[in-house]
Amino acid sequence: MAVYPNTTTEDYSSYIALNSSDVCQTCNKNNTAEDYSYYYDQNTREVYQLCNNSNVMAFGRVFLPILYSIVFIMGFIGNSLLLCVLVKYHNSFNMSDVCLFNLALSDLLFLLSLPFWAHYAAITQWVFGSFMCHAVTALYMLGFYGSIFIMTLMTIDYYAVIVHTYTSLFSKHRDVRVSIALVLFMWTLSLGASLPIIIFSKVNNSTETNVWTCRVEYPEGTLWRSFSYIELNILGFIIPLSLMVLSYSRIIPILIAMKSHQKHYTVRLMLVLVSVFFLFWTPYNIVIFLKFLHQLGYMNTCQWNQDLNMAMQWVETIAFTHCCINPIIYAFVGQRFRNLFLKILKEWFPLCFGQCPTSVNQLSETGNFSRSSISSTKIV
């Protein structure tokens, strides 16, 4: 999901009314304050050329609350139902289930921050105080990195089980304790990657406009901002995508060689996983890299400032939608999950879903998954 160098805490300030005159100022490559704060900072000592950024700000006020609200509602419903299925119909967990549970949990953490950012964009002022600025940023960052790192762990799990079934210690000791330890390690990495953004998030009040903002402000004269962009590109995209491509390029030929009627479904699922991740996150990371170049002093014009600002709003929303897709591609595409999903809806809303058919023989007598088919993501 991605902010991170958090586009929500950093980049919102680029188009959320930080100045009542709706003007921006061009970037100086030595500026180390908030990413776009120099557009609006009337007290800066450097002399910048004024440029009009009102169209970007107007778009943000109107469309960002709508787009973020849609992503929040869809993602919250899907991931909540996925957690309900996992908790309600599982007596025991294995590696796939632990990863799937934490993937849904990380997406929910990420989604819980979106209503705050939507409100921030709508009223153009942060009204939740300093503590909530840090807390919401922490939810956002932990959810973002947690989701990507858990997806990476699931990829490594598939690779170890399928390619090194009889030789990998990871495959032989694939129990719940090992799974939990690995997931906790991934959450620790997520916290470590998120800490700079969380620590440098601040609530400030403009003396001229009396507008409170929640944004990232790096220490002046440091390379933290450039580091944050590179960190996002490498940890949030290049490494996970590379591991997915390399792992699945080894897994798919083995699955094709197997004599199984489900191999084609599994191959399609894996291709979907890589394709969806690439399609949803590539535009965002391209814009992040362009912002990194902009930070270094390249493309240093008003037109580039406006274009990057507007592009960031679109690619952010596309990237955020990935957390809505995760429950579908990881779970609900499986027949067993669909049946249990419908079973829960029938229990909660009998009048609306009472007539929906389910395959009773797809469920075990106890209502739990069997070990051989715990989820659609269980490959072997």
RODO-2510 file (C-alpha; in nm, 4 decimals, decimal comma):
residues 380
     n   res          X          Y          Z
     1     m     0,0000     0,0000     0,0000
     2     a     0,2238     0,3542    -0,0044
     3     v     0,4087     0,8685     0,2535
     4     y     0,6443     0,6480     0,2879
     5     p     0,8461     0,8603     0,2591
     6     n     0,5038     0,9118     0,3287
     7     t     0,3156     1,0806     0,0541
     8     t     0,0221     1,1339     0,2759
     9     t     0,2088     1,3169     0,5475
    10     e     0,4635     1,4715     0,3151
    11     d     0,2870     1,5192    -0,0092
    12     y    -0,0505     1,6162     0,1253
    13     s     0,1116     1,9327     0,2411
    14     s     0,2004     1,9978    -0,1185
    15     y    -0,1596     2,0485    -0,2159
    16     i    -0,3521     2,0932     0,1093
    17     a    -0,4029     2,4647     0,1627
    18     l    -0,0925     2,5556     0,3455
    19     n    -0,1282     2,9029     0,2091
    20     s    -0,4463     3,0945     0,1554
    21     s    -0,3054     3,2611    -0,1559
    22     d    -0,2804     2,9236    -0,3370
    23     v     0,0703     2,9817    -0,4617
    24     c     0,3735     2,7562    -0,4692
    25     q     0,7392     2,8235    -0,4974
    26     t     0,9946     2,6325    -0,6922
    27     c     1,2281     2,3866    -0,5325
    28     n     1,5811     2,4561    -0,4235
    29     k     1,8055     2,1522    -0,4251
    30     n     1,9438     2,2407    -0,0837
    31     n     1,5990     2,2557     0,0764
    32     t     1,5598     1,9809     0,3369
    33     a     1,2324     2,0838     0,4952
    34     e     0,9007     1,9140     0,4128
    35     d     0,8886     1,7985     0,0542
    36     y     0,6623     2,0704    -0,0753
    37     s     0,6731     2,3099     0,2140
    38     y     0,8923     2,5426     0,0159
    39     y     0,5991     2,6043    -0,2160
    40     y     0,4146     2,7728     0,0644
    41     d     0,6726     2,8896     0,3154
    42     q     0,6574     3,2660     0,3095
    43     n     0,9394     3,2977     0,5637
    44     t     1,2079     3,1106     0,3705
    45     r     1,5262     3,3039     0,3155
    46     e     1,5798     3,1805    -0,0394
    47     v     1,4202     3,3642    -0,3289
    48     y     1,1921     3,1439    -0,5372
    49     q     0,9971     3,2037    -0,8488
    50     l     0,6235     3,2029    -0,7768
    51     c     0,4064     2,9588    -0,9674
    52     n     0,0354     2,8839    -0,9508
    53     n    -0,0523     2,5480    -0,7956
    54     s    -0,4208     2,6163    -0,7320
    55     n    -0,5497     2,3533    -0,9778
    56     v    -0,3624     2,0765    -0,7937
    57     m    -0,4900     2,1947    -0,4573
    58     a    -0,8474     2,2212    -0,5852
    59     f    -0,8310     1,8660    -0,7177
    60     g    -0,6983     1,7404    -0,3858
    61     r    -0,9745     1,9053    -0,1857
    62     v    -1,2521     1,7572    -0,3977
    63     f    -1,1371     1,4192    -0,5231
    64     l    -0,8927     1,2861    -0,2632
    65     p    -1,1562     1,2525     0,0122
    66     i    -1,3828     1,0678    -0,2318
    67     l    -1,1139     0,8368    -0,3660
    68     y    -0,9686     0,7592    -0,0242
    69     s    -1,3145     0,6943     0,1186
    70     i    -1,3903     0,4432    -0,1569
    71     v    -1,0598     0,2642    -0,1017
    72     f    -1,1206     0,2578     0,2743
    73     i    -1,4725     0,1115     0,2488
    74     m    -1,3846    -0,1551    -0,0077
    75     g    -1,0593    -0,2537     0,1594
    76     f    -1,2023    -0,2561     0,5115
    77     i    -1,4919    -0,4838     0,4148
    78     g    -1,2744    -0,7274     0,2177
    79     n    -0,9924    -0,7575     0,4694
    80     s    -1,2301    -0,7748     0,7672
    81     l    -1,4218    -1,0607     0,6093
    82     l    -1,0947    -1,2366     0,5323
    83     l    -0,9901    -1,2089     0,8981
    84     c    -1,3307    -1,3375     1,0090
    85     v    -1,2989    -1,6426     0,7838
    86     l    -0,9477    -1,7174     0,9063
    87     v    -1,0386    -1,6821     1,2751
    88     k    -1,3806    -1,8477     1,2667
    89     y    -1,3016    -2,1548     1,0572
    90     h    -0,9498    -2,2450     1,1640
    91     n    -0,8568    -2,4685     1,4546
    92     s    -0,4899    -2,4637     1,3625
    93     f    -0,2697    -2,2372     1,1512
    94     n     0,0182    -2,3136     0,9201
    95     m     0,2646    -2,0860     0,7440
    96     s     0,0240    -1,9848     0,4673
    97     d    -0,2510    -1,8987     0,7119
    98     v    -0,0256    -1,6978     0,9436
    99     c     0,1006    -1,4950     0,6477
   100     l    -0,2476    -1,4451     0,5071
   101     f    -0,3772    -1,3328     0,8483
   102     n    -0,0973    -1,0796     0,8889
   103     l    -0,1373    -0,9575     0,5309
   104     a    -0,5009    -0,8728     0,6009
   105     l    -0,3997    -0,7158     0,9334
   106     s    -0,1360    -0,4946     0,7711
   107     d    -0,3833    -0,3829     0,5046
   108     l    -0,6320    -0,2904     0,7776
   109     l    -0,3691    -0,0861     0,9622
   110     f    -0,2970     0,0983     0,6410
   111     l    -0,6661     0,1543     0,5690
   112     l    -0,7377     0,2905     0,9173
   113     s    -0,5169     0,5899     0,8399
   114     l    -0,7039     0,6868     0,5221
   115     p    -1,0096     0,8519     0,6871
   116     f    -0,7735     1,0908     0,8675
   117     w    -0,5921     1,1807     0,5457
   118     a    -0,9254     1,2192     0,3645
   119     h    -1,0453     1,4599     0,6341
   120     y    -0,7111     1,6445     0,6166
   121     a    -0,7488     1,6865     0,2407
   122     a    -1,1122     1,7962     0,2667
   123     i    -1,0789     2,0738     0,5264
   124     t    -0,7142     2,1557     0,4427
   125     q    -0,6098     2,1552     0,8071
   126     w    -0,4899     1,8954     1,0600
   127     v    -0,7207     1,9066     1,3616
   128     f    -0,6245     1,5842     1,5433
   129     g    -0,3205     1,7068     1,7353
   130     s     0,0460     1,6098     1,7533
   131     f    -0,0004     1,2621     1,8996
   132     m    -0,2449     1,1578     1,6294
   133     c    -0,0125     1,2939     1,3625
   134     h     0,2533     1,0458     1,4779
   135     a    -0,0016     0,7687     1,5405
   136     v    -0,1737     0,7954     1,2023
   137     t     0,1615     0,8147     1,0253
   138     a     0,2714     0,5022     1,2153
   139     l    -0,0429     0,3130     1,1080
   140     y     0,0113     0,4242     0,7516
   141     m     0,3780     0,3309     0,7339
   142     l     0,3522     0,0017     0,9244
   143     g     0,0611    -0,1041     0,7076
   144     f     0,2447    -0,0131     0,3912
   145     y     0,5747    -0,1866     0,4649
   146     g     0,4057    -0,4690     0,6552
   147     s     0,1856    -0,5582     0,3590
   148     i     0,4739    -0,5660     0,1128
   149     f     0,7096    -0,7553     0,3456
   150     i     0,4432    -1,0169     0,4287
   151     m     0,3758    -1,0664     0,0563
   152     t     0,7492    -1,1160     0,0098
   153     l     0,7548    -1,3738     0,2921
   154     m     0,4679    -1,5615     0,1285
   155     t     0,6656    -1,5708    -0,1956
   156     i     0,9717    -1,7094    -0,0172
   157     d     0,7507    -1,9672     0,1541
   158     y     0,6097    -2,0875    -0,1784
   159     y     0,9577    -2,1057    -0,3256
   160     a     1,1010    -2,3051    -0,0356
   161     v     0,8130    -2,5525    -0,0266
   162     i     0,7898    -2,6155    -0,4006
   163     v     1,1476    -2,5802    -0,5265
   164     h     1,3295    -2,7137    -0,2175
   165     t     1,0675    -2,9452    -0,0749
   166     y     1,3081    -3,2047     0,0650
   167     t     1,6230    -3,0016     0,1191
   168     s     1,5158    -2,6735     0,2752
   169     l     1,5116    -2,6386     0,6527
   170     f     1,2468    -2,3753     0,5967
   171     s     1,0238    -2,6416     0,4365
   172     k     1,0883    -2,9058     0,7016
   173     h     1,0185    -2,6756     0,9968
   174     r     0,7179    -2,4971     0,8577
   175     d     0,5195    -2,4995     1,1824
   176     v     0,3284    -2,2266     1,3598
   177     r     0,6113    -2,1187     1,5899
   178     v     0,8540    -2,0717     1,3021
   179     s     0,5845    -1,8932     1,1041
   180     i     0,5106    -1,6520     1,3886
   181     a     0,8816    -1,5859     1,4422
   182     l     0,9298    -1,5028     1,0726
   183     v     0,6226    -1,2793     1,0660
   184     l     0,7406    -1,0959     1,3786
   185     f     1,0762    -1,0447     1,2075
   186     m     0,8966    -0,8911     0,9094
   187     w     0,7009    -0,6588     1,1385
   188     t     1,0281    -0,5570     1,3030
   189     l     1,1730    -0,4720     0,9620
   190     s     0,8587    -0,2740     0,8836
   191     l     0,8955    -0,0743     1,2043
   192     g     1,2617    -0,0068     1,1322
   193     a     1,1853     0,1146     0,7799
   194     s     0,8999     0,3317     0,9096
   195     l     1,0773     0,4967     1,2031
   196     p     1,2357     0,7914     1,0169
   197     i     0,9000     0,9028     0,8782
   198     i     0,7258     0,8532     1,2134
   199     i     0,9929     1,0401     1,4088
   200     f     1,0189     1,3363     1,1723
   201     s     0,6418     1,3852     1,1415
   202     k     0,5409     1,7144     1,3018
   203     v     0,2378     1,9325     1,3564
   204     n     0,3036     2,2980     1,2749
   205     n     0,0950     2,6112     1,2739
   206     s     0,1506     2,8773     1,0089
   207     t     0,1831     3,2176     1,1730
   208     e     0,0399     3,3933     0,8679
   209     t    -0,2559     3,1690     0,7811
   210     n    -0,3130     2,9993     1,1212
   211     v    -0,3384     2,6615     0,9453
   212     w    -0,2243     2,3474     1,1298
   213     t    -0,0392     2,0901     0,9210
   214     c     0,0842     1,7347     0,9819
   215     r     0,3879     1,6686     0,7659
   216     v     0,7398     1,5303     0,7589
   217     e     1,0159     1,7794     0,8336
   218     y     1,3679     1,6462     0,8055
   219     p     1,6609     1,8160     0,9814
   220     e     1,8139     2,0876     0,7699
   221     g     2,1411     1,9997     0,6036
   222     t     2,0841     1,6215     0,6103
   223     l     2,0198     1,3594     0,3431
   224     w     1,7172     1,2070     0,5159
   225     r     1,4758     1,3085     0,2414
   226     s     1,6837     1,1597    -0,0392
   227     f     1,7391     0,8491     0,1724
   228     s     1,3644     0,8115     0,2285
   229     y     1,2923     0,8163    -0,1446
   230     i     1,5608     0,5568    -0,2173
   231     e     1,4429     0,3436     0,0750
   232     l     1,0894     0,3419    -0,0594
   233     n     1,1964     0,2463    -0,4114
   234     i     1,4314    -0,0304    -0,2986
   235     l     1,2529    -0,1834     0,0021
   236     g     0,9007    -0,1151    -0,1163
   237     f     0,9316    -0,2137    -0,4807
   238     i     1,2601    -0,3284    -0,6357
   239     i     1,3473    -0,6019    -0,3840
   240     p     0,9922    -0,7440    -0,3451
   241     l     0,9263    -0,7426    -0,7202
   242     s     1,2651    -0,9000    -0,7948
   243     l     1,2046    -1,1774    -0,5405
   244     m     0,8591    -1,2424    -0,6856
   245     v     0,9856    -1,2642    -1,0419
   246     l     1,2850    -1,4835    -0,9553
   247     s     1,0864    -1,7141    -0,7266
   248     y     0,7888    -1,7625    -0,9525
   249     s     1,0145    -1,8116    -1,2557
   250     r     1,1466    -2,1209    -1,0719
   251     i     0,8124    -2,2294    -0,9289
   252     i     0,6001    -2,2159    -1,2445
   253     p     0,8065    -2,4659    -1,4541
   254     i     0,7903    -2,7152    -1,1652
   255     l     0,4145    -2,6770    -1,1352
   256     i     0,3667    -2,7164    -1,5097
   257     a     0,5636    -3,0425    -1,4987
   258     m     0,3398    -3,1798    -1,2217
   259     k     0,0516    -3,4090    -1,3125
   260     s    -0,2187    -3,2104    -1,1391
   261     h    -0,5488    -3,0793    -1,2687
   262     q    -0,5044    -2,7693    -1,0496
   263     k    -0,1647    -2,6681    -1,1852
   264     h    -0,3060    -2,4299    -1,4457
   265     y    -0,5102    -2,2488    -1,1834
   266     t    -0,2043    -2,2194    -0,9588
   267     v     0,0130    -2,0880    -1,2423
   268     r    -0,2494    -1,8300    -1,3334
   269     l    -0,2753    -1,7238    -0,9703
   270     m     0,0987    -1,6667    -0,9441
   271     l     0,1081    -1,4711    -1,2676
   272     v    -0,1774    -1,2567    -1,1369
   273     l     0,0090    -1,1916    -0,8105
   274     v     0,3162    -1,0575    -0,9892
   275     s     0,1216    -0,8691    -1,2554
   276     v    -0,1094    -0,6954    -1,0088
   277     f     0,1775    -0,5925    -0,7829
   278     f     0,3690    -0,4552    -1,0833
   279     l     0,0727    -0,2701    -1,2344
   280     f    -0,0438    -0,1100    -0,9103
   281     w     0,2918    -0,0047    -0,7675
   282     t     0,5076     0,0771    -1,0722
   283     p     0,3456     0,4168    -1,1485
   284     y     0,3798     0,5249    -0,7871
   285     n     0,7466     0,4291    -0,7677
   286     i     0,8228     0,6023    -1,0965
   287     v     0,6805     0,9268    -0,9561
   288     i     0,8739     0,8756    -0,6327
   289     f     1,1963     0,8392    -0,8340
   290     l     1,1154     1,1545    -1,0312
   291     k     1,0644     1,3357    -0,7015
   292     f     1,4046     1,2088    -0,5914
   293     l     1,5568     1,3613    -0,9050
   294     h     1,3596     1,6777    -0,8386
   295     q     1,5040     1,6849    -0,4865
   296     l     1,8535     1,6714    -0,6381
   297     g     1,7751     1,9796    -0,8480
   298     y     1,6756     1,8221    -1,1784
   299     m     1,3498     1,9127    -1,3575
   300     n     1,3411     2,2216    -1,1371
   301     t     1,0559     2,4169    -1,2954
   302     c     0,7065     2,5180    -1,1924
   303     q     0,5566     2,2916    -1,4567
   304     w     0,7388     1,9896    -1,3170
   305     n     0,6287     2,0830    -0,9651
   306     q     0,2671     2,0946    -1,0739
   307     d     0,2880     1,7767    -1,2831
   308     l     0,4535     1,5739    -1,0069
   309     n     0,2008     1,7037    -0,7561
   310     m    -0,0941     1,6039    -0,9719
   311     a     0,0596     1,2717    -1,0751
   312     m     0,1276     1,1795    -0,7143
   313     q    -0,2386     1,2110    -0,6235
   314     w    -0,3420     0,9708    -0,9004
   315     v    -0,0692     0,7105    -0,8590
   316     e    -0,1144     0,7114    -0,4803
   317     t    -0,4789     0,6213    -0,5177
   318     i    -0,3952     0,3463    -0,7682
   319     a    -0,1329     0,2040    -0,5328
   320     f    -0,3656     0,2229    -0,2330
   321     t    -0,6238     0,0179    -0,4223
   322     h    -0,3871    -0,2777    -0,4048
   323     c    -0,4897    -0,3403    -0,0429
   324     c    -0,8484    -0,3864    -0,1680
   325     i    -0,7335    -0,6411    -0,4260
   326     n    -0,5272    -0,8505    -0,1831
   327     p    -0,8248    -1,0352    -0,0268
   328     i    -0,9516    -1,1239    -0,3736
   329     i    -0,6325    -1,2537    -0,5294
   330     y    -0,5007    -1,4247    -0,2147
   331     a    -0,8171    -1,5783    -0,0790
   332     f    -1,1577    -1,5185    -0,2294
   333     v    -1,0603    -1,6580    -0,5693
   334     g    -1,0556    -1,9986    -0,3949
   335     q    -1,3822    -2,1929    -0,3892
   336     r    -1,3439    -2,2918    -0,0250
   337     f    -1,2973    -1,9321     0,0845
   338     r    -1,5931    -1,8223    -0,1245
   339     n    -1,8143    -2,0815     0,0402
   340     l    -1,7070    -1,9832     0,3899
   341     f    -1,7433    -1,6183     0,2987
   342     l    -2,1030    -1,6814     0,1916
   343     k    -2,1626    -1,8902     0,5025
   344     i    -2,0650    -1,5964     0,7255
   345     l    -2,2879    -1,3596     0,5257
   346     k    -2,5797    -1,6000     0,5625
   347     e    -2,5282    -1,6099     0,9380
   348     w    -2,5033    -1,2319     0,9693
   349     f    -2,7555    -1,1285     0,7025
   350     p    -2,9958    -1,4227     0,6499
   351     l    -3,2570    -1,2094     0,4731
   352     c    -3,0117    -1,0808     0,2116
   353     f    -2,7934    -1,3869     0,1534
   354     g    -3,0129    -1,6756     0,2714
   355     q    -3,0853    -1,7914    -0,0837
   356     c    -2,7232    -1,7908    -0,2025
   357     p    -2,6136    -2,1496    -0,2826
   358     t    -2,2983    -2,2982    -0,1339
   359     s    -2,1331    -2,6328    -0,1925
   360     v    -2,1752    -2,8135     0,1348
   361     n    -1,9357    -3,0876     0,0346
   362     q    -1,6617    -2,8278     0,0055
   363     l    -1,6618    -2,7823     0,3833
   364     s    -1,5451    -3,0275     0,6416
   365     e    -1,7964    -3,1540     0,8953
   366     t    -1,6518    -2,9344     1,1678
   367     g    -1,6703    -2,6232     0,9511
   368     n    -1,2902    -2,5972     0,9441
   369     f    -1,0436    -2,6253     0,6584
   370     s    -0,8651    -2,9496     0,6028
   371     r    -0,4873    -2,9313     0,5997
   372     s    -0,4681    -3,0186     0,2309
   373     s    -0,6814    -2,7237     0,1235
   374     i    -0,6676    -2,4574     0,3910
   375     s    -0,6764    -2,1711     0,1487
   376     s    -0,6449    -2,0892    -0,2155
   377     t    -0,2928    -1,9722    -0,1468
   378     k    -0,1875    -2,3132    -0,0153
   379     i     0,0046    -2,4359    -0,3175
   380     v     0,1166    -2,7802    -0,1971
***
